[in-house]
């Protein structure tokens, strides 16, 4: 049996910023599609508008989820079974 390498340390990333940036990109895509609705409808590409709208909407939901998670981690209410916010990993399972 091969020995297992230890898990890498988690990256220090602010998920709220990442999700906000992605949501902004979906919002820009939606704004770019709106003036061209008639052309998109003629070419059967209305799914572009729907995709951008869903990406933006789910992004807003993602921002809310990430902000709640960040607040819980700062308070120390992290869910059981998750690595601590300090970057310290739990011991590996045998």
N, C-alpha and C positions, 0 to 999 in steps of 0.2 A: 504494500500500500504506500502511495506517495504521501510525503508530508505536505500539509497545506500551508501556503503562505498566509501571513496575517492580513486581515482586511486593511485597506488603505484608510487613512484618516479622512473624515468628512471635510469637504471644502467649506470655507467660511463664505457663504453667499447670502445676500439679502434677497430672499425669494420675492418679496413684495416689489422690489425694483425690477427684477427680471420679468415678472408677470405683468407689471404695469407697462413696461416697454413693449412686450408682445401685444398687449391689449391696444396700445396706441397704434401699433402697426396695422392691426385688424381694423381699427377705426379709420385710419387713413385709406386703407383698401376699400372700405365701405363708401367713404366720401368720394373716392375716385370712380366708383361704379355708378353712383346715383345720377350724375348728369347724363350718363349713357344708357339709361334704362331701355329706351326704345330700340336702340341698336342691339343691345344684349338680348332683348326679347325676340327680335327678328332672327337672330343667329342661334337661338336656343341656348343662350348662355346666362339665363337668369339665375342659375345655380351659383354663379360667382357672387351675386349680391347676397343670396341666402347664406353662402359659406362665410362671407365677410361679416354678415350680421350675427351669425351664430358664434363665430370666433370672438367678436367684440363682446357679445353677451356673456359667453362662458368666461372670457377674460375678466369681466367685471365680477363675476362670481368667484373666480380664482383669486382676485385681489382681496376680496372679503375673507375668503378662507385663509389665505396666507397671513393677513393682518391678525386674525384671531389666533392662529397658531403661534405667531411671533409673540403676541401678548401673553399667551399661556406659557411659552418657554421662558419669558422674562420673569413671570411670577413663580416659576418652578412647578407648574401644574402639568408637566409633560406627561403624555399617556404612558402607561406601563409598557415595557417591552421595547421602547425606543431608546436610542443612544442619548445620553445626557447632552445638554446644550454646550457643555464645556469642550466637546470634541473628544472626550474620553470614551473609549469603546468598552462594552461589557466583555467579559471573558468569553472566548469561543466555546461553542458546544462541543462536547467530546463525542 
